Amino acid sequence: MAWLTRFLAAVAFLAIGVIFSPETFGSKSDGLKSPTLSTYLKLAHLLCFSTAFGAALWVTFIGGIIMFKNLPRHQFGNLQSKMFPAYFTMVGICLAVSAGSFGYLHPWSSSSVTDKYQLGFLLSSFAFNLTNLFIFTPMTIEMMKQRHKVEREQNIGEEVGGSKNVQVAKVNPKLAAMNKKFGMIHGLSSLANILAFGSLAMHSWYLAGKLDL
């Protein structure tokens, strides 16, 4: 994942440069851009935004719930630990491209207040996603591995769709402490993910208003 991290960082810096210094990359504040280039950038923005929105919708509200209800709990956790870094990396790259394209097409110096708000939503979603990728997800995975080790010692964790953890934690202070810490970190990660999705939802409303059907 190290190369993905470096690639994502490079894309992020490029996107920020396009947004706040668009003239450097050929975007003029008077709006005179190549029609072909504008079409490519609009396509990049739309495809990357829709990919990020669709992935967030599936992972947050559908896929995760289905897996939780049908997989042994430890197996579910191990699968999530592999899936989430890839998920946040992909969404992060998509959001960087989407925000960069939008910033190029709507230079800050000449953008309307509405366009500036929309750029803010895209950048907020990108920031929440990066927070999850680099901070909360690694912490959650590490805490999960430690908790799995203690649970295996208690012969729990292979149940499907439920957990014996709460009952065991009542007589195991170490597990109870782990549960509290894991719950806090996982809660912050979930909150960041929901806020990222909410920002994308706000931008989807903006895009819907641009359609002329």
Secondary structure, 3 states (H helix, E strand, C coil): CHHHHHHHHHHHHHHHHHHHCHHHHCCCCCCCCCHHHHHHHHHHHHHHHHHHHHHHHHHHHHHHHHHHHHCEHHHHHHHHHHHHHHHHHHHHHHHHHHHHHHHHHCCHHHCCHHHHHHHHHHHHHHHHHHHHHHHHHHHHHHHHHHHHHHHHHCCCCCCECCCCHHHHHCCCHHHHHHHHHHHHHHHHHHHHHHHHHHHHHHHHHHHHHHCCC
